[in-house]
Amino acid sequence: MLDYMLFKTFDWWIIVGFLAQGLFFSRTLIQWLAIEKEKQIVVPKMYWWLSIIGSGILLFYSFHRKDIVFIIGQIIALIIYIRSLKFYEK
């Protein structure tokens, strides 16, 4: 009975939120490893991809939560991340 109650009240959106936060953490880890390898400040392309993916998932999460502050913040962040990634294409 207890297992059924836990499953019934489990919020899958929490998993989505943690997944997005994990992607944001991994981008910081990727950047740190690149800095250690190059011995200078670098922002690898993967940093921007992880930023876009993590921000996109957080945007869906914030729509689900109906949090206008978070929605606007993630939209602005996505624009910046996509623009930054375009510099790699040039």
C-alpha positions as CSV (number, residue, x, y, z in Angstrom):
1,M,0.0,0.0,0.0
2,L,2.8,2.4,0.9
3,D,4.6,1.8,-2.4
4,Y,1.4,2.6,-4.3
5,M,0.9,5.8,-2.4
6,L,4.5,6.9,-3.1
7,F,4.2,6.2,-6.8
8,K,0.8,7.9,-7.0
9,T,2.1,11.1,-5.5
10,F,5.5,11.1,-7.3
11,D,6.1,14.2,-9.4
12,W,7.9,13.2,-12.6
13,W,8.6,16.9,-13.3
14,I,11.1,16.8,-10.4
15,I,13.1,14.3,-12.5
16,V,13.0,16.7,-15.5
17,G,14.2,19.6,-13.3
18,F,17.1,17.5,-11.9
19,L,18.0,16.3,-15.4
20,A,18.2,19.9,-16.6
21,Q,20.3,21.0,-13.5
22,G,22.6,18.0,-14.1
23,L,23.2,19.2,-17.7
24,F,24.1,22.7,-16.4
25,F,26.5,21.1,-13.9
26,S,28.1,19.0,-16.6
27,R,28.7,22.1,-18.8
28,T,30.7,23.6,-15.9
29,L,32.6,20.4,-15.5
30,I,33.4,20.3,-19.2
31,Q,34.6,23.9,-19.1
32,W,36.7,23.3,-16.0
33,L,38.4,20.3,-17.6
34,A,39.1,22.3,-20.8
35,I,40.7,25.1,-18.8
36,E,42.9,22.6,-16.9
37,K,44.0,21.0,-20.2
38,E,44.7,24.2,-22.0
39,K,46.0,26.2,-19.0
40,Q,43.9,29.2,-20.1
41,I,40.3,30.2,-20.1
42,V,38.4,28.4,-22.9
43,V,34.8,27.8,-23.6
44,P,34.4,24.6,-25.6
45,K,31.6,24.1,-28.1
46,M,30.1,21.4,-25.9
47,Y,29.6,24.0,-23.1
48,W,27.1,25.8,-25.4
49,W,25.3,22.7,-26.5
50,L,24.8,21.6,-22.9
51,S,23.6,25.1,-22.1
52,I,21.1,25.0,-24.9
53,I,19.8,21.5,-24.0
54,G,19.7,22.2,-20.2
55,S,18.0,25.6,-20.8
56,G,15.5,24.1,-23.2
57,I,14.5,21.4,-20.6
58,L,14.3,24.0,-17.9
59,L,12.1,26.1,-20.1
60,F,9.6,23.2,-20.5
61,Y,9.9,22.6,-16.7
62,S,9.1,26.3,-16.0
63,F,6.1,26.2,-18.3
64,H,4.8,23.2,-16.4
65,R,5.3,25.1,-13.1
66,K,3.7,28.2,-14.7
67,D,6.6,30.4,-13.4
68,I,6.8,33.5,-15.6
69,V,10.1,34.7,-14.1
70,F,11.8,31.4,-14.9
71,I,10.2,31.3,-18.3
72,I,11.4,34.7,-19.3
73,G,14.9,34.0,-17.9
74,Q,15.3,30.8,-19.8
75,I,14.1,32.3,-23.1
76,I,16.7,35.1,-22.8
77,A,19.4,32.5,-21.8
78,L,18.5,30.3,-24.9
79,I,18.9,33.3,-27.2
80,I,22.3,34.1,-25.7
81,Y,23.5,30.4,-25.9
82,I,22.3,30.0,-29.5
83,R,24.0,33.2,-30.5
84,S,27.2,32.2,-28.8
85,L,27.2,28.8,-30.5
86,K,26.8,30.5,-33.9
87,F,30.3,32.0,-33.4
88,Y,31.8,28.5,-33.7
89,E,30.2,28.2,-37.2
90,K,32.1,31.3,-38.4
